[in-house]
Amino acid sequence: MWERAEGKVKNPYQPKWVLLSASGDHQSCSLEESLDDPELLAARELNTRCPSRLEQPPSRKSFGNFRRKIALVIAGELRCYERNKEFLTGLGEQIDIFTVTTSRFGEAAQKISKKERCFIIDDHIKEFNEDLGLPVSSMKQWHKLSIGLEMIKNSEKFQGWQYKYVIKLRTDYHFVHPQRFIKNVVEACQGNDFGLIGASDKVFAGSRDLMMLLQAFYANLNGWFDQKEGGYWPINARQVLLSDDSIKWYGLNWPIDLVGTPSNTEIWRQQLHKGGRSLADSLAKFKPNHDTKYHRLFKGHPRFASEVSFARFLNFNGIPFRDCRSLRGFLYSDRNTCP
């Protein structure tokens, strides 16, 4: 917890993985270990004081024909759209954008996407009732993402060709390095050993086929992830070691009897390397009992922790997840009130 001194927040030490993957309303601070990204540190600090002063530069046009390669999905409430309008408009000139949102943001959605790529959930009774019935608000983004992915499939059938990459973004997310956004995302996807790139569940991208697997994630929320935060899933140590700290693998339930209580992710990774195949097998085969205690460095919603569940799904399926410079950023700290 942050200490308060003379009415001000006194920032504790936070390792770089917090700055790379945490929400924008987390405090930024000086690091004991350097993070080679002064723009990110400066922007996060401004976000804590005056987020309206953050300027979202547009993405430069990339060379090459990307329109038939990339589909972008914006799923959820289009908060802070005005703040990111120039950035999103620039992307829409280069690639195909699919938007799934509510009628409250219908006008903004039609400025982002063509009519045939815009889905207003209130206009579809079945999807509207399903969305309304979801017990945790963070589940709604996965529902809307699933609809967006289905829209992409339908568009592909009509066009007669498939996209190569899919990107999932939010409008209330500040991108610190958007200048060569599309080019950098494509290059990172090509060099990521068939995994995903991004910043936890906020913004991410990957090959079209890998991204389509997230429809299965939503389809199984009720059975596999809802009210399952206290249980144990077999942990794939290899997937963790192939990933970095931009995905919250450190929020999984790790048996203390096997890993102890490492204080940071670097120590944790060293233990996994040192434990080798023996520790990996133990994590995969571990059978908990009523006395089992777990260690983790991140906790989310007690019923459905979206970021942890996303990490668990990727871990179970052996899909690596890594940081991408052009996807680095954070949620605006005033996202619930900004236009």
C-alpha positions in Angstrom: 0.0 0.0 0.0 1.1 3.6 -0.6 2.0 5.6 2.5 0.7 9.1 2.9 2.9 11.9 4.1 1.6 15.5 4.6 -1.4 14.7 2.4 0.6 13.4 -0.5 1.1 9.9 -1.8 4.6 8.6 -1.1 5.6 6.3 -3.9 7.1 2.9 -3.0 9.5 1.0 -5.1 7.8 -0.6 -8.1 9.6 -2.8 -10.5 9.4 -2.1 -14.1 6.8 -4.7 -14.8 4.2 -2.6 -12.9 4.9 0.4 -15.2 4.7 -1.8 -18.3 1.5 -3.5 -17.5 -0.5 -1.8 -14.8 -3.5 0.5 -15.3 -2.9 4.2 -15.7 -4.1 5.2 -12.3 -1.2 3.4 -10.6 1.4 5.8 -9.4 4.6 6.0 -11.3 7.9 6.4 -9.4 11.6 6.2 -9.5 13.0 2.8 -10.2 15.8 0.9 -8.4 16.4 -0.8 -11.7 16.4 1.4 -14.8 13.7 1.2 -17.4 14.9 2.4 -20.8 11.8 4.3 -21.6 11.9 7.9 -20.3 8.8 8.8 -22.4 6.7 6.1 -20.7 7.9 7.3 -17.2 7.2 10.9 -18.0 3.8 10.2 -19.5 2.7 8.1 -16.5 3.7 10.8 -14.1 1.7 13.4 -16.0 -1.2 10.9 -16.0 -1.3 11.0 -12.2 -1.4 14.8 -12.1 -3.2 16.1 -15.2 -4.2 13.5 -17.8 -5.9 16.1 -20.0 -2.5 17.4 -20.8 -1.4 14.2 -22.4 -1.2 14.6 -26.1 -1.8 11.5 -28.2 0.3 11.9 -31.4 -1.0 10.2 -34.6 0.5 7.1 -36.1 2.6 7.8 -39.3 1.5 6.0 -42.4 3.4 2.8 -42.9 4.8 1.9 -46.2 3.3 -1.1 -48.0 -0.2 -2.4 -48.4 -1.4 -3.3 -44.9 -5.2 -2.8 -45.5 -5.7 -6.4 -46.6 -3.5 -7.7 -43.8 -4.7 -6.2 -40.6 -8.1 -6.0 -38.8 -8.4 -3.9 -35.7 -11.1 -4.4 -33.1 -12.2 -1.8 -30.6 -14.6 -3.5 -28.2 -16.3 -1.7 -25.3 -17.2 1.8 -24.3 -15.4 4.4 -26.4 -14.4 6.6 -23.5 -11.8 9.3 -24.2 -12.5 9.0 -28.0 -12.0 12.7 -28.5 -8.6 12.6 -26.9 -7.5 9.8 -29.3 -9.5 10.8 -32.4 -6.5 11.8 -34.5 -4.7 8.6 -33.7 -7.7 6.4 -34.5 -8.5 8.3 -37.7 -4.9 7.8 -38.9 -5.2 4.1 -38.3 -8.5 3.9 -40.1 -6.8 5.3 -43.2 -4.4 2.4 -43.2 -6.3 -0.7 -41.9 -9.8 -2.0 -41.4 -11.3 -1.1 -38.0 -14.3 -3.0 -36.5 -16.1 -1.4 -33.5 -18.4 -3.1 -31.0 -20.0 -0.8 -28.5 -23.2 0.5 -27.0 -25.7 3.1 -28.3 -24.2 5.7 -26.0 -21.1 5.7 -28.2 -22.8 5.0 -31.5 -21.9 8.4 -33.0 -18.2 8.0 -32.1 -18.2 4.4 -33.4 -19.4 5.5 -36.9 -16.6 8.1 -37.0 -14.1 5.3 -36.4 -15.6 2.4 -38.5 -17.5 2.1 -41.7 -21.2 1.3 -41.1 -20.8 -2.4 -42.0 -18.0 -2.8 -39.5 -19.8 -1.1 -36.7 -21.9 -3.2 -34.2 -24.2 -1.4 -31.7 -25.0 -4.0 -29.2 -28.2 -2.3 -28.1 -29.7 -2.9 -31.6 -29.3 -6.7 -31.2 -31.6 -8.1 -28.5 -29.9 -11.4 -28.0 -26.4 -9.9 -27.6 -27.8 -7.0 -25.6 -29.4 -9.3 -23.0 -26.3 -11.5 -22.9 -24.2 -8.5 -22.2 -26.6 -7.2 -19.6 -26.6 -10.6 -17.8 -22.8 -10.8 -17.3 -22.1 -10.7 -13.6 -18.8 -8.8 -13.7 -18.3 -5.7 -15.9 -14.9 -6.8 -17.2 -16.6 -9.8 -18.8 -18.3 -7.4 -21.2 -15.1 -6.6 -23.1 -14.6 -10.3 -23.9 -18.2 -10.6 -25.0 -17.8 -7.6 -27.3 -14.4 -8.8 -28.5 -16.0 -12.2 -29.5 -18.6 -10.3 -31.5 -15.9 -8.3 -33.2 -13.9 -11.4 -34.1 -17.1 -12.9 -35.6 -17.6 -9.7 -37.6 -14.1 -10.2 -39.0 -14.9 -13.8 -40.0 -18.1 -12.6 -41.8 -16.2 -9.9 -43.5 -13.6 -12.4 -44.7 -16.3 -14.6 -46.2 -17.7 -11.7 -48.1 -14.3 -10.4 -49.3 -13.0 -13.9 -50.2 -9.7 -13.4 -48.3 -8.5 -13.5 -44.7 -6.6 -10.9 -42.7 -3.1 -11.9 -41.5 -3.1 -10.0 -38.2 -5.7 -8.8 -35.7 -5.2 -6.0 -33.1 -7.4 -5.3 -30.1 -7.4 -1.7 -28.8 -9.2 0.6 -26.4 -10.0 4.3 -26.9 -9.2 5.2 -23.3 -5.6 4.0 -23.5 -2.7 6.3 -24.1 -0.1 5.0 -26.5 3.4 6.3 -25.7 5.1 5.2 -28.9 2.5 5.3 -31.7 4.6 6.9 -34.4 5.3 3.7 -36.4 2.5 1.8 -34.8 1.4 -0.6 -37.6 4.9 -1.3 -38.9 6.2 -2.1 -35.4 3.2 -4.3 -34.5 3.5 -6.3 -37.6 7.3 -6.8 -37.1 6.7 -7.8 -33.5 4.0 -10.3 -34.4 6.3 -11.9 -37.0 9.1 -12.3 -34.5 7.2 -13.5 -31.5 7.4 -17.3 -31.8 3.7 -17.6 -32.7 2.6 -15.7 -29.6 0.8 -12.5 -28.8 2.1 -9.0 -28.0 0.7 -6.2 -25.9 0.0 -4.9 -22.5 -2.0 -7.5 -20.5 -5.6 -7.6 -21.5 -5.8 -3.9 -22.4 -4.3 -3.8 -25.8 -2.8 -6.8 -27.7 -2.3 -8.3 -31.1 -1.2 -11.4 -32.9 -1.7 -13.5 -36.0 -5.3 -13.8 -37.1 -5.6 -17.5 -36.1 -4.2 -17.0 -32.6 -6.5 -14.0 -32.0 -9.5 -16.0 -33.1 -8.8 -18.4 -30.2 -10.1 -15.7 -27.9 -13.6 -16.5 -28.9 -13.1 -19.8 -27.1 -11.9 -17.8 -24.0 -15.2 -15.9 -23.9 -17.3 -19.0 -24.7 -15.8 -20.7 -21.6 -15.9 -17.8 -19.1 -18.8 -19.2 -17.2 -17.5 -22.8 -16.9 -13.7 -22.3 -16.6 -13.1 -18.8 -15.2 -16.2 -17.4 -13.3 -15.8 -17.8 -9.6 -12.5 -19.8 -10.0 -10.0 -17.4 -8.6 -9.3 -19.5 -5.5 -8.5 -22.7 -7.4 -5.4 -24.2 -9.0 -4.8 -24.7 -12.7 -1.8 -26.7 -13.9 0.9 -24.1 -14.7 2.9 -24.2 -17.9 6.4 -23.0 -16.8 7.7 -23.0 -20.3 5.0 -20.5 -21.5 5.9 -18.2 -18.5 9.6 -18.3 -19.5 8.8 -17.6 -23.1 6.7 -14.6 -22.0 7.7 -11.4 -20.3 6.0 -9.4 -17.5 3.5 -7.7 -19.8 1.1 -10.5 -19.1 0.1 -11.2 -15.5 1.5 -14.7 -15.0 2.5 -13.5 -11.5 -1.2 -13.3 -10.7 -1.8 -17.1 -11.1 -2.0 -19.3 -8.0 1.5 -20.6 -7.5 1.8 -23.3 -4.7 4.1 -21.9 -2.0 5.3 -25.5 -1.4 6.8 -25.5 -4.9 8.0 -21.9 -5.5 8.1 -20.2 -2.1 7.3 -16.5 -2.0 9.6 -14.7 -4.5 9.4 -10.9 -4.0 9.7 -9.9 -7.6 9.5 -11.5 -11.0 13.2 -11.6 -11.8 13.9 -13.7 -8.7 10.8 -15.8 -9.7 12.2 -16.4 -13.2 15.6 -17.4 -11.8 13.8 -20.1 -9.7 12.0 -21.4 -12.7 15.2 -21.7 -14.7 17.0 -23.3 -11.8 14.2 -25.7 -11.1 14.2 -26.9 -14.8 12.2 -29.9 -15.9 11.6 -31.2 -12.4 9.9 -28.0 -11.2 8.0 -27.7 -14.5 6.6 -31.2 -14.1 5.7 -30.6 -10.5 3.7 -27.4 -11.4 2.0 -29.3 -14.2 1.0 -32.3 -12.0 0.4 -30.5 -8.7 -2.8 -31.6 -6.8 -3.9 -29.1 -4.2 -5.6 -29.9 -0.9 -7.6 -27.9 1.6 -4.3 -26.7 3.2 -2.6 -25.5 0.0 -1.4 -21.9 0.2 -0.6 -19.9 -2.9 1.7 -17.0 -3.8 1.1 -14.3 -6.3 2.1 -10.6 -6.8 -1.2 -9.4 -8.3 -4.8 -9.8 -7.4 -7.8 -8.8 -9.4 -11.6 -9.0 -9.0 -12.4 -11.8 -6.5 -15.0 -13.3 -8.7 -13.4 -12.8 -12.2 -10.0 -11.3 -12.4 -9.9 -10.5 -16.1 -6.1 -10.0 -16.5 -5.3 -13.1 -14.5 -7.9 -15.2 -16.4 -6.5 -14.0 -19.7 -3.0 -15.0 -18.5 -4.3 -18.4 -17.3 -6.0 -19.0 -20.7 -2.7 -18.2 -22.6 -0.7 -20.3 -20.2 -2.9 -23.3 -20.5 -2.7 -23.1 -24.3 1.0 -22.5 -24.3 0.8 -19.1 -26.1 3.7 -16.7 -25.2 2.9 -13.0 -24.6 5.4 -10.2 -24.8 5.8 -6.5 -24.6 5.7 -4.4 -27.8 7.1 -0.9 -27.8 4.2 0.5 -29.9 1.6 -1.0 -27.6 3.2 0.4 -24.4 1.0 2.8 -22.5 -1.7 3.0 -19.9 -5.3 3.7 -19.2 -6.1 7.4 -18.6 -6.6 8.0 -14.9 -9.7 10.1 -15.7 -11.2 7.6 -18.1 -14.5 7.5 -16.3 -15.1 11.2 -16.7 -13.3 12.3 -19.9 -15.4 12.7 -23.1 
